[in-house]
Amino acid sequence: MKILIVEDNIDLASSIERFLHLEGYKCEWCNTVESTLDKIQLHEYDCILLDISLPDGNGFTILEKLKQLHKHEGVIIISAKDSLDDKLKGLGLGADDYLTKPFHLAELAMRILAVIRRKNFDGNNTIQQGDLTVDLIKKTVFCNDIQVEQLSPTEFELLIFFMSAPKRVLTKGAIAEHLMGDNADLFDHFDVVYAHVKNLRKKLNKANGVDSIKTIYGMGYKFEID
């Protein structure tokens, strides 16, 4: 899952990025309103961590732009100000949560997961599609009562991406961007995408004997479970 960290404090942003990386998230970082506006117009994120006070403006401008663009990213405001007016304004502009600094990184991670669950999976910790059951917290995958071989963090992220858009064709470019963010352009032939899809397919097929990831030739892949 992709997270955009909008924070001008380099030490805090680095701490958040390191912690979330260990939790299996892909993170990108911006430290100004201008660079963030460029990012949100070009890319999609599962959650945006948004500081209100930035060197060239405030985070409310970013919230307003997300609204104008009809974007649906989850947004958690992270602010040093414990101001009721700021909370009400941020939530009124579409933010999903408001966390006052300083905060524990473990709490931030749980709030991110809660926002993503609400946005993509109706608030559930467990996703079930067909015979496939995924526990978002334990990061386990079962087909009926058979546990799927342990997925790598990237394979797990890829499975969640597929399950968040069932029966929709996901292009190789969209998958590369979701998994690798700004580094996606480095993989012209999508060899990394092919490798991860192949490995995920192999593990799912071994457990359920059904190829639920369909290749749509010339386009990408579609996840489909009867």
N, C-alpha and C positions, 0 to 999 in steps of 0.2 A: 504494500500500500504506500502511496506517495504522499509525503508531507512537505509543505512549503513553510519554512520558518522565516518570519518577517521580524527581525530583531536587530537593532544597531549595536547592542552590547556583544562584542565578539566572544568574550569568555562564556557568557550565558548561552549564546547560540551554539558554540562548540560543544558545551556540556550537553545541551538538549540533543544535538545531532548524534553525538557518541552514544548516548543512552538509547535513543530511538533506533539507532542502527543495530544495537544488540537485541532490541525487541523485534527486529525483522522489517523495519520500515526503511524505505528509500527517502532520503531527505535532500531538499535543495534549500538554499539560503539567500535571502535578500536583506539589505539593510537600509533601503530608501523606498519612498513611495513610488518614485519614477521606475526603478528597476522592478518593483513588484507589479506595477501596472503592465509592464512589458510581459512579464512572466504569465500573468493570469489570462492575457489575451492569446497567448500562444499555446499554453498547456493546460491540462486538467489535473486536479489534485483530489485526494480523498479527504484531506483536512488541511486547513491553513491555520498556523499559530501566528496571531497578529498582535504585534505591539502597537499601542496607540500613538506613543510619542516617538516620531522618527525625525531625522535631521532636516528633511525637506518638506515636512508636513505632518499629517496625522493619519492614523489608520482608518478613520471614518471615511476618508476619500476613497480608500480601497474597497470598503464595504459598499459604498454607493456605486462604484464601478462594477462590482460583481453583480449587483442588482440590475444595473443597466444592461449588462451582457447576458442576463438570465442564466447565470452560472449557478451550479447547485453544490459547490464544495461546502463541506462542513467548516465552520470557522469558530475557533476558540480565541477570544481576546486574552492576551497576557499583558497585564499592566501593573505598574508600580502604584497606580492611583486606585484607592479603594473608594471610588466616588459613585454614589447612587445615580447621579445624573449621567455619568459615562456609561454605567451598566445599562441603564434604561435606553440611552441613545444607541449603544452598540447592538443590544438585543432587538431594538426596534428597526434597525437597519438590516437585520438578518443574521447576526451572529448567533451561534448555538449555545455558547457557554462563555463565562467570564471568570478568569483565574487571576487572583492578585499575587504579585511578587512579594516576597520570595515564596516559592512553592517546592514541594517534593517532586522529583522527576517521576517517581512511581505513580503519584496521583495524576500528574499530567498524562502519563501513558494510559491510565484507566479512563480518563476523560476523553482522550482521543478515540479509544476503542468504543466508548459509549456513543460518541457522535457518529462514528462510521457505522455502528450497528443500526442506529436510528435512521441514517440516510439510506443505507443499502439493504438492510436485512430486518426491517421492522422492529428493531430494538432487541433482537435475539442474540444470545451468545452462541447458539447452535444453529447451523444452517442445514436444512434437509431438502435435497432435490432428488427425486426418484429413490433409489436404494442407497444414495450417498449421504453421509452425515459428517459434518465438519464442526469441530469444537474450536471456536475462535480463540479462546483463552488457553486451552491446553495444546492447541495446534495439532490435534489428532484428526485422522480421517478414517471412517469406517464405511465399508460396503456391507449392508446388513450387519451381521455380527463379526465380520472379518475385518481386522485392522489392516489398512493399507500400509505398505512398507513406509518407513519414516521418510517424509519429504524434506528436501533441503529447503532453507528459507525462501529461495527464489522459486522453487517448484510450488511451495505452499502459496506464495503470493500470486503466482500465475493461476493456480486453481481458484483462488478467491476472485481474481479478476474475471475468469470465465464464468463463475457462478453468479457474479453480480450482473451479468448480461447474458442470461441463458437464451439460446436460439438466435442470438444476434451475431452477425459476422464481425469478427475483430480482425482488422488488418494487421499484417506483420509489423507495419510502422507503429500502429497504436500499441501493440504489445511491447515492442522495443522501447518506446517512450515511457510506458508505464513501468517497465522493469528497470530501465537504466537512466531515465530522466534526460539531463543534458548530454549524456554520453551516447545517446542512441544514434546520433549522426555518425559516430565512429564505426558503425557496423553496417556498411553498405549492402552486404549480401545477407544480412540477418542470420549469420551462422549461429550466433548465441541464442537467438529465438528458436531456431530449428532444434538445437541441442536440448534446451529446456523443455520444449513441447514433447520431444521424443522421449525424454526421461520420465516426464509426468505421465504420458500415455502408457508407457511400459508398466509403471507401478500401479496405475488404476486398472489396466487390463488384467494384470496378474491377480488382482483381488476380485474383480467382478466379471472378467471375461468379456466385457463389452467395451467397444471403442467409442467412448462418449465424446471425444474430441475429433470432429470431422474436419478434414482438409477441404477448403473451398479454393480450388485451383485458380491461381492468378490473383487471389485476393487475400486469403488468410485462413482463419479457423473459426469454427462454430462449436459451442458446447451444447450438447443435446442429450438429455436423459429421458427415456420413456417413462 
